[in-house]
Amino acid sequence: MFALYTVDQSGRECRFVRSVSLAKPLTDHLTQQAQLRTPDQNGSMPWEMNGEDLCRIVLKQALIGEGAANYKVVIDATYGRRDAILFELCHVWGYSAPKWTPLLLRLCTLCDDGNRPNGPATPLERFELSTQFGSPNEFVHEFLYLQWGYQGGTQRNWGRMGYTNAALLWPPALEHLLGKIGFNRTE
């Protein structure tokens, strides 16, 4: 689940604002990029977006006029666990083909093992940020894909729901996305 949270003035507490969709803001960004750029010689179009820019777009689509500095786009990966697993979406890299886009998401852990909120209720109304928040050692990465590419697509949504949403990555896409987080191809 994706949600928008506001951060209090102390920078220590987050409060739930609303659930949000990220597929539309990402496909809107991709459509805009496709108007400004052309695909490479492989027929692919690499692009990226930082978390603050994504948050700004989400705020605009939610008709919230405040600055992105007071908000976080949060991924709640709790899924019925007794302790919450919460991440801030920090960066998105895409490797778009004409009709679909594999994505690499960089996530920052928001709660460490010592301060995870308990209870399976999602979304959480509020939570305290970890003292380790934003540590580079706490990055987590996730691969997803959109059913949308630089020439459009079947729908502005994630991979087919009810099926695996794993992105099947051919070598050029995998090399590009892994290269963004410091991995190089070795034979």
C-alpha positions as CSV (number, residue, x, y, z in Angstrom):
1,M,0.0,0.0,0.0
2,F,1.2,3.5,-0.8
3,A,0.3,6.4,1.4
4,L,1.1,10.0,2.0
5,Y,2.3,11.0,5.5
6,T,3.0,14.4,6.9
7,V,6.1,14.9,9.1
8,D,5.8,17.1,12.3
9,Q,8.0,20.1,12.9
10,S,10.4,18.1,15.1
11,G,10.9,15.7,12.2
12,R,10.3,12.7,14.5
13,E,6.6,11.8,14.0
14,C,4.7,10.9,10.8
15,R,0.9,11.2,10.6
16,F,-1.3,9.5,7.9
17,V,-2.9,11.9,5.3
18,R,-4.3,9.5,2.7
19,S,-3.7,6.4,0.6
20,V,-2.4,7.3,-2.8
21,S,-1.8,5.7,-6.2
22,L,1.7,5.9,-7.6
23,A,1.0,4.3,-11.0
24,K,-0.6,7.5,-12.4
25,P,2.1,9.9,-11.2
26,L,4.8,7.6,-12.6
27,T,3.1,7.1,-15.9
28,D,2.5,10.9,-16.2
29,H,6.2,11.5,-15.6
30,L,7.1,8.8,-18.2
31,T,4.7,10.3,-20.8
32,Q,6.3,13.8,-20.2
33,Q,9.8,12.3,-20.5
34,A,8.8,10.6,-23.8
35,Q,7.9,14.0,-25.2
36,L,11.3,15.4,-24.4
37,R,13.6,12.5,-25.3
38,T,14.0,9.7,-27.8
39,P,14.7,6.0,-27.1
40,D,18.3,4.8,-27.3
41,Q,19.7,2.5,-30.0
42,N,18.3,-0.5,-28.1
43,G,14.7,0.9,-28.3
44,S,14.7,1.6,-24.6
45,M,14.4,4.9,-22.7
46,P,16.1,5.0,-19.2
47,W,14.8,7.7,-16.8
48,E,14.7,8.4,-13.1
49,M,12.9,10.5,-10.5
50,N,13.8,11.4,-7.0
51,G,11.4,10.8,-4.1
52,E,10.9,14.5,-3.4
53,D,9.8,15.2,-7.1
54,L,7.4,12.2,-6.9
55,C,6.0,13.5,-3.6
56,R,5.5,16.9,-5.2
57,I,3.5,15.3,-8.1
58,V,1.4,13.1,-5.6
59,L,0.6,16.2,-3.5
60,K,-0.5,18.1,-6.6
61,Q,-2.7,15.3,-7.8
62,A,-4.2,15.0,-4.2
63,L,-4.9,18.8,-4.4
64,I,-2.7,19.5,-1.4
65,G,-0.9,22.8,-1.8
66,E,1.9,22.5,0.7
67,G,5.5,21.8,0.0
68,A,6.9,18.3,-0.4
69,A,9.4,18.9,2.4
70,N,6.7,18.3,5.0
71,Y,5.5,15.0,3.5
72,K,6.7,11.5,2.7
73,V,5.5,8.9,0.2
74,V,5.4,5.8,2.4
75,I,5.2,2.1,1.4
76,D,3.5,0.0,4.0
77,A,4.7,-3.6,3.5
78,T,3.2,-4.9,6.8
79,Y,0.7,-7.2,5.1
80,G,-0.9,-8.5,8.3
81,R,2.3,-8.8,10.3
82,R,2.2,-7.9,14.0
83,D,5.0,-5.3,13.5
84,A,4.9,-2.7,10.8
85,I,7.4,-2.5,8.0
86,L,7.4,1.0,6.6
87,F,9.6,2.6,3.9
88,E,9.9,6.0,2.4
89,L,10.2,5.9,-1.4
90,C,13.5,7.7,-2.1
91,H,14.2,7.2,-5.8
92,V,12.7,5.5,-8.9
93,W,14.7,4.4,-11.9
94,G,12.8,3.2,-15.0
95,Y,14.0,1.5,-18.2
96,S,11.0,2.0,-20.5
97,A,10.2,0.0,-23.6
98,P,7.4,1.1,-26.0
99,K,4.5,-0.5,-23.9
100,W,5.9,-1.4,-20.5
101,T,8.5,-0.2,-17.9
102,P,10.5,-2.2,-15.4
103,L,11.2,-0.1,-12.3
104,L,13.8,-0.1,-9.5
105,L,12.6,1.6,-6.3
106,R,15.0,2.7,-3.6
107,L,13.4,2.6,-0.2
108,C,14.6,4.0,3.1
109,T,13.6,2.2,6.3
110,L,11.5,4.4,8.5
111,C,11.3,2.2,11.6
112,D,14.1,0.0,12.8
113,D,13.6,-3.3,14.8
114,G,13.5,-1.3,18.1
115,N,10.7,1.1,17.3
116,R,8.4,-0.7,14.8
117,P,4.7,0.0,15.6
118,N,2.8,-3.1,16.6
119,G,-0.6,-4.2,15.3
120,P,-1.8,-5.3,11.8
121,A,-3.9,-2.1,11.3
122,T,-2.9,-0.4,8.1
123,P,-2.6,2.3,7.4
124,L,-1.0,3.4,10.6
125,E,-2.5,6.7,11.8
126,R,0.9,7.8,13.2
127,F,4.4,6.4,13.9
128,E,7.8,7.6,15.2
129,L,10.7,7.8,12.8
130,S,13.8,5.6,13.5
131,T,16.9,7.3,14.8
132,Q,18.7,5.4,12.0
133,F,16.3,6.9,9.4
134,G,18.0,7.6,6.0
135,S,21.2,5.6,6.7
136,P,22.6,4.4,3.4
137,N,23.0,1.0,5.1
138,E,19.3,0.8,5.5
139,F,18.3,1.1,1.8
140,V,16.1,-1.6,0.4
141,H,15.4,-2.0,-3.3
142,E,12.4,-3.4,-5.1
143,F,11.7,-4.3,-8.7
144,L,8.2,-3.7,-10.1
145,Y,6.8,-2.9,-13.5
146,L,4.2,-0.7,-15.1
147,Q,1.9,-1.6,-18.0
148,W,3.0,1.6,-19.6
149,G,6.0,2.6,-21.8
150,Y,7.2,5.6,-23.7
151,Q,4.5,4.9,-26.4
152,G,1.7,4.4,-23.9
153,G,0.4,1.0,-22.8
154,T,-2.6,-1.1,-22.0
155,Q,-3.4,0.8,-18.7
156,R,-1.8,3.2,-16.3
157,N,-1.3,0.5,-13.7
158,W,1.2,-2.0,-12.1
159,G,1.8,-5.4,-13.6
160,R,-1.2,-7.7,-13.9
161,M,-2.9,-7.9,-10.5
162,G,-3.4,-11.5,-9.2
163,Y,-0.3,-12.6,-11.0
164,T,3.3,-12.2,-10.1
165,N,4.4,-8.6,-10.4
166,A,8.0,-9.5,-10.8
167,A,9.7,-7.6,-13.6
168,L,11.4,-10.0,-16.0
169,L,14.6,-8.1,-16.9
170,W,16.6,-8.8,-20.0
171,P,20.3,-8.0,-19.7
172,P,20.3,-4.4,-20.9
173,A,17.5,-3.4,-18.5
174,L,19.1,-5.4,-15.6
175,E,22.5,-3.9,-16.2
176,H,21.1,-0.4,-16.3
177,L,19.0,-0.7,-13.2
178,L,21.7,-2.5,-11.1
179,G,24.3,0.0,-12.3
180,K,22.2,2.7,-10.5
181,I,22.9,1.1,-7.2
182,G,26.5,0.3,-7.8
183,F,26.5,-3.2,-9.2
184,N,28.5,-3.9,-12.4
185,R,28.2,-6.8,-14.7
186,T,30.7,-9.5,-14.1
187,E,31.0,-12.7,-16.2
